[in-house]
Amino acid sequence: MTVVALPVLVVFGMFLPLILFFSRYPDPIAVHWGFTGPPNGEMSLPAYVALLVVGMLLAWGALAAGARRSMPSAPLTAVTYFIMGLLAAVNAQIVIANLDAASWEAAASMSVVSVVAVVIVGVAAAAAGWFLGGGSSGVESDEPLAPVAPSTTPWSGSAFNGWVALIGALPIVGVLFFDPVWLILLVVIAIFGVAFSSVTVDVDDAGVTVRIGPFGWPTQHIAVDEITGASAVAVKPMSYGGWGYRVRSGVRAIIIRSGPAIRIDRPDGPDLLVTVDDAPAGAAAISTAVRR
């Protein structure tokens, strides 16, 4: 109950001043700023309160839906709290900036410190969510997949996630709505989104080569003498905190989508886990190369 109720109470507390001191806010209020400087966008006060409530309900609904689908509790709660934290921090700045302003144009300006503060609150909220969700005990283990007969090398496999690739369209949409500085951030997000929308794994007698993205970069090669074995498992992205390159104790993971993955055992460093189609065959091929 605490996991669900706490973020709701925090966000409610953030927009409660809008209700208690309704007469001290201009209508409309400022709701959008450039990266720094004075406001450049407005919204009616009732519409903003309604939007905030909808955002809160959507974030809470995501947490409830994930719990019903038995998603790992700690990562799910951490991500939800991160979203709630950002929502609360942005709203707090909007509330403070508009208080006692003669008009929305006269609302206080934003600064780099304001942006950094939002990020810090989001990260702190995510840490709290991770703790309340059970921490490492709230992360379920990967499900082992049945091994297959030894496979000869070379072997090649891949995985693709079209939903992640769609992130690449964000900068195009952002041209219409965002300032140049924010557009740069969207471009960076898009690059990472496209890069982690696909992966290719090649196995031969020399080792394993992992190529990320449509252009095969970045590339990681693991020599066969650096591998002690491999296994196939079924993974859930939320067990690793989402999609992309993830760091977890004892393992580095390249998560493209849920489902089959190869886990490569390395005695002198963290294991490498890569989501890839036909993972049992790939793991068998790696094991064959190691035994030679």
Buried (B, 14 or more C-beta within 10 A) or exposed (E): EEBBEBBBEBBBEBBEBBEEEEEEBBBBBBBBBBBBEBBEEBBEBEEBBEEBEEBBEEBBEBBEEBBEEEBBBBBBBBBBBBBBBBBBBBBBBBBEBBBEBEBBEBBBEBEEEBBEBBEEBBBBBBBBBBBBBBEEEBBBEBEEBEBBEEBEBEBBBBBBBEEBBEBBEBBEEBEEEBBEEBBBBBEEBBBBBBBBBBBBBBBBEBBBBBBBBBEBEEEEEBEBEBBEBBBBBBBBBBBBBEBBBBEBEEBBBBBBBBBBBBBBBBEEEEBBBBBBBBBBBBBBBBBBBBEE
